[in-house]
Amino acid sequence: MIEPLSKGRTIQMVTVLAMLMLPLLSSTAAQTPKPTLFLIGDSTVNVGTTGQVGWGERIAGYFDPAKIAVVNAARGGRSSRTFLTEGLWDRVLVDLRPGDFVIMQFGHNDGSALFDTDRPRGSIKGTGDEIEEGVVELSGEWETVHSFGWYLRRYVADTRGKGATPIICSLIPRNAWQDRRIVREDYRAWARTAAQSTGTAFVDLTEIIARRYEQLGPERVNTFFPHDHTHTNVIGADVNAASVIAGLKALDPCALCAYLSTKAADVTAAGRPPM
């Protein structure tokens, strides 16, 4: 006959079980992964060419590595269209987890040809739902091409579908001046429209950087672009990375700002880093 446990023995066993569970609970907590910030875009985010540096290559220092990881998944030469069609976005989605963040910046290569030439990477101008279909001359494959805004909306939807947070940035401006003012490209407005239509946080990187360049003047800004009018050196990349942080800090609310490092405190609303 099995005797029932006394009240004292019951409490004792519960205490022992609780003590045995503590290491398991602590281990589970320790294994909880920290979130990841993924950057997607073109060579102005991640260029990899000697003497040229993208802002995504300089931004990690503004985040606390103990709280968040930063993965620069951007690839030179890609547009909003080809980052998707080449499978680069699928690689990000495999690793994307609830609580992660995705900052996207495209536009520099979206004005290219749709189907012909040796760089058929363009998207339809604007943010509509129209499509163009044809054979890509380089590959011989049939493709349906969408608008710039359509591709941004796709990235936003996919990101949210994974439980992560999307943030859209307008493209960094080129070193192009008119009457001592930086030229703002149409892709800036289309990025804003895509963000507004999806209720997505928007950083007007074009405007933040353009104003900073105008404060510095063309003579100083020219030193940021030693090779062409699109790709910066490390100094220009630092200015642009700080401008991204300034844009994030201006968001209300900004969930990503909880992961900024102490270095980010020195960045002003004008995107002015310590120089």
C-alpha positions as CSV (number, residue, x, y, z in Angstrom):
1,M,0.0,0.0,0.0
2,I,1.4,3.4,-1.0
3,E,1.1,5.9,1.7
4,P,0.0,9.5,0.8
5,L,2.6,12.2,1.2
6,S,2.5,14.3,4.2
7,K,2.1,18.1,3.9
8,G,5.7,18.6,4.9
9,R,7.1,16.1,2.4
10,T,4.9,17.6,-0.4
11,I,6.4,21.1,0.2
12,Q,9.9,19.6,0.3
13,M,9.4,17.8,-3.0
14,V,8.0,21.0,-4.7
15,T,11.0,22.9,-3.4
16,V,13.4,20.3,-4.8
17,L,11.7,20.3,-8.2
18,A,11.8,24.1,-8.3
19,M,15.5,24.1,-7.6
20,L,16.1,21.5,-10.3
21,M,14.2,23.7,-12.8
22,L,16.2,26.8,-12.1
23,P,19.2,25.8,-14.3
24,L,16.9,24.9,-17.1
25,L,15.0,28.2,-16.9
26,S,18.3,30.1,-16.8
27,S,19.7,28.2,-19.7
28,T,16.5,28.9,-21.8
29,A,16.7,32.6,-21.0
30,A,20.4,32.7,-21.9
31,Q,19.7,31.1,-25.2
32,T,17.0,33.6,-26.2
33,P,18.6,35.2,-29.3
34,K,19.0,39.0,-29.5
35,P,17.3,40.7,-32.5
36,T,19.1,41.4,-35.8
37,L,19.0,44.5,-37.9
38,F,19.2,43.5,-41.6
39,L,20.2,46.1,-44.2
40,I,19.2,45.6,-47.8
41,G,20.0,47.8,-50.7
42,D,22.6,48.6,-53.3
43,S,26.3,49.6,-53.4
44,T,25.6,52.9,-51.6
45,V,24.9,50.6,-48.6
46,N,27.5,47.9,-49.2
47,V,30.0,48.4,-52.0
48,G,33.0,46.3,-51.3
49,T,35.3,48.2,-53.8
50,T,38.6,49.6,-52.7
51,G,38.4,53.2,-51.8
52,Q,34.6,53.2,-51.8
53,V,32.5,52.6,-48.7
54,G,28.7,52.3,-48.2
55,W,27.0,53.7,-45.2
56,G,25.9,50.2,-44.1
57,E,29.6,49.3,-43.6
58,R,29.9,52.1,-41.0
59,I,26.6,52.0,-39.1
60,A,27.2,49.0,-36.8
61,G,29.1,51.1,-34.3
62,Y,26.0,53.1,-33.6
63,F,24.3,50.0,-32.2
64,D,25.0,48.2,-29.0
65,P,26.4,44.8,-30.0
66,A,25.3,43.3,-26.7
67,K,21.7,44.1,-27.6
68,I,21.4,43.7,-31.4
69,A,23.3,42.2,-34.3
70,V,23.7,44.1,-37.6
71,V,23.8,42.2,-40.9
72,N,24.6,44.2,-44.0
73,A,22.9,42.1,-46.7
74,A,23.0,44.9,-49.3
75,R,24.7,44.1,-52.7
76,G,26.3,46.4,-55.2
77,G,24.6,46.8,-58.5
78,R,21.1,45.7,-57.4
79,S,17.8,47.4,-57.7
80,S,14.6,46.9,-55.8
81,R,13.7,44.4,-58.5
82,T,16.9,42.4,-58.9
83,F,17.5,42.1,-55.1
84,L,14.3,40.1,-55.2
85,T,14.6,38.2,-58.5
86,E,18.2,37.1,-57.8
87,G,17.2,35.4,-54.6
88,L,19.1,37.8,-52.3
89,W,15.9,38.7,-50.4
90,D,15.1,35.0,-49.9
91,R,18.4,34.5,-48.2
92,V,17.4,37.3,-45.7
93,L,14.0,35.8,-45.2
94,V,15.5,32.5,-44.1
95,D,17.2,34.2,-41.2
96,L,14.5,36.8,-40.4
97,R,12.9,36.2,-37.0
98,P,10.1,37.9,-35.0
99,G,11.6,41.0,-33.3
100,D,14.1,41.7,-36.0
101,F,14.3,44.8,-38.1
102,V,14.9,45.5,-41.9
103,I,16.1,48.8,-43.2
104,M,15.7,49.0,-47.0
105,Q,17.2,51.6,-49.4
106,F,16.9,51.3,-53.2
107,G,16.7,53.6,-56.2
108,H,20.1,54.2,-57.6
109,N,19.8,51.3,-60.1
110,D,16.1,51.3,-60.7
111,G,16.3,53.7,-63.6
112,S,18.1,51.1,-65.7
113,A,16.7,49.2,-68.7
114,L,13.9,46.7,-68.1
115,F,14.8,44.0,-70.6
116,D,17.6,44.9,-72.9
117,T,21.3,45.9,-72.5
118,D,23.8,44.0,-70.3
119,R,22.3,45.4,-67.1
120,P,18.5,44.8,-67.3
121,R,17.7,45.7,-63.7
122,G,15.2,48.6,-63.9
123,S,11.8,48.8,-62.3
124,I,8.8,50.7,-63.6
125,K,8.9,54.3,-62.4
126,G,6.4,55.2,-59.7
127,T,4.5,53.3,-57.1
128,G,1.5,51.9,-59.1
129,D,0.4,48.3,-59.8
130,E,1.1,48.3,-63.5
131,I,3.3,45.7,-65.0
132,E,5.5,45.2,-68.1
133,E,6.3,41.7,-69.4
134,G,9.0,40.6,-71.7
135,V,12.1,38.5,-72.3
136,V,15.3,39.6,-70.5
137,E,17.9,39.8,-73.2
138,L,20.8,38.8,-71.0
139,S,19.2,35.6,-69.7
140,G,16.6,34.8,-72.3
141,E,14.0,34.4,-69.6
142,W,10.5,35.8,-69.5
143,E,9.9,38.2,-66.6
144,T,7.1,40.3,-65.2
145,V,8.4,43.6,-64.0
146,H,6.6,45.8,-61.4
147,S,7.0,49.3,-60.2
148,F,9.6,50.6,-57.7
149,G,6.9,51.1,-55.1
150,W,5.5,47.6,-55.7
151,Y,8.9,46.0,-54.8
152,L,9.2,48.1,-51.6
153,R,5.7,47.1,-50.6
154,R,6.7,43.4,-51.2
155,Y,9.7,43.8,-48.9
156,V,7.5,45.4,-46.2
157,A,4.8,42.7,-46.4
158,D,7.4,39.9,-46.3
159,T,9.1,41.5,-43.3
160,R,5.9,41.9,-41.4
161,G,4.9,38.3,-42.3
162,K,8.0,37.2,-40.4
163,G,7.0,39.3,-37.3
164,A,9.9,41.8,-38.0
165,T,9.8,45.6,-38.4
166,P,10.4,47.3,-41.8
167,I,11.9,50.7,-42.2
168,I,12.1,52.4,-45.6
169,C,14.8,54.9,-46.4
170,S,14.9,57.2,-49.4
171,L,18.1,56.9,-51.4
172,I,21.3,58.8,-50.5
173,P,21.7,61.7,-52.9
174,R,24.4,61.8,-55.5
175,N,27.1,64.4,-55.7
176,A,25.0,66.4,-58.1
177,W,24.4,70.1,-57.6
178,Q,22.2,72.8,-59.2
179,D,22.6,76.4,-58.0
180,R,24.6,75.1,-55.0
181,R,21.8,72.8,-53.9
182,I,21.8,69.0,-54.1
183,V,19.5,67.5,-56.7
184,R,16.7,65.4,-55.1
185,E,15.7,62.4,-57.3
186,D,12.1,61.2,-57.9
187,Y,12.8,57.9,-56.1
188,R,12.8,59.9,-52.8
189,A,9.1,60.7,-53.2
190,W,8.2,57.2,-54.4
191,A,9.9,55.7,-51.4
192,R,7.9,58.0,-49.1
193,T,4.6,57.1,-50.9
194,A,5.4,53.4,-50.5
195,A,6.0,54.0,-46.8
196,Q,2.8,56.0,-46.3
197,S,0.6,53.5,-48.2
198,T,1.8,50.7,-46.0
199,G,2.1,52.6,-42.7
200,T,5.8,51.9,-42.6
201,A,8.4,54.1,-40.7
202,F,10.1,56.3,-43.2
203,V,13.6,58.0,-43.0
204,D,14.0,60.7,-45.6
205,L,17.7,60.0,-46.0
206,T,17.8,62.0,-49.2
207,E,16.8,65.2,-47.5
208,I,18.8,64.7,-44.3
209,I,22.0,64.1,-46.3
210,A,21.3,66.8,-48.9
211,R,20.9,69.4,-46.2
212,R,24.1,68.3,-44.6
213,Y,26.0,68.5,-47.9
214,E,24.6,71.9,-48.5
215,Q,25.8,73.1,-45.1
216,L,29.3,71.8,-46.0
217,G,29.3,73.1,-49.5
218,P,30.3,71.4,-52.8
219,E,34.0,71.9,-52.4
220,R,34.0,69.9,-49.1
221,V,31.5,67.3,-50.4
222,N,33.6,66.7,-53.5
223,T,36.2,65.2,-51.3
224,F,33.7,62.5,-50.2
225,F,33.4,61.2,-53.8
226,P,36.9,60.5,-55.1
227,H,35.8,58.1,-57.9
228,D,32.4,59.1,-59.2
229,H,29.2,61.1,-58.1
230,T,27.5,58.1,-56.4
231,H,30.0,56.2,-54.2
232,T,31.6,57.8,-51.1
233,N,34.8,57.2,-49.4
234,V,34.9,56.3,-45.7
235,I,34.4,60.0,-44.6
236,G,31.3,60.3,-46.7
237,A,30.1,57.0,-45.5
238,D,30.4,58.1,-41.9
239,V,28.4,61.3,-42.7
240,N,25.7,59.2,-44.4
241,A,25.6,56.5,-41.6
242,A,25.2,59.3,-39.0
243,S,22.4,60.7,-41.1
244,V,20.6,57.3,-41.0
245,I,20.8,57.4,-37.2
246,A,19.5,61.0,-37.1
247,G,16.5,59.9,-39.2
248,L,15.8,56.9,-36.9
249,K,16.0,59.1,-33.8
250,A,13.5,61.5,-35.4
251,L,10.9,58.7,-35.8
252,D,8.0,58.6,-33.3
253,P,8.0,55.9,-32.2
254,C,11.3,54.3,-32.9
255,A,11.5,50.7,-31.6
256,L,15.0,50.3,-33.1
257,C,16.3,53.2,-31.1
258,A,16.3,51.1,-28.0
259,Y,19.3,49.3,-29.3
260,L,21.5,52.3,-30.1
261,S,24.9,52.6,-28.5
262,T,26.2,55.6,-26.6
263,K,27.9,56.8,-29.8
264,A,24.5,57.6,-31.3
265,A,24.0,60.2,-28.6
266,D,26.4,62.5,-30.4
267,V,24.4,62.5,-33.6
268,T,22.2,65.6,-34.0
269,A,18.9,65.9,-35.9
270,A,20.9,67.3,-38.8
271,G,22.8,64.1,-39.1
272,R,26.0,65.7,-37.9
273,P,28.4,63.1,-36.6
274,P,31.5,63.9,-34.5
275,M,34.1,64.9,-37.1
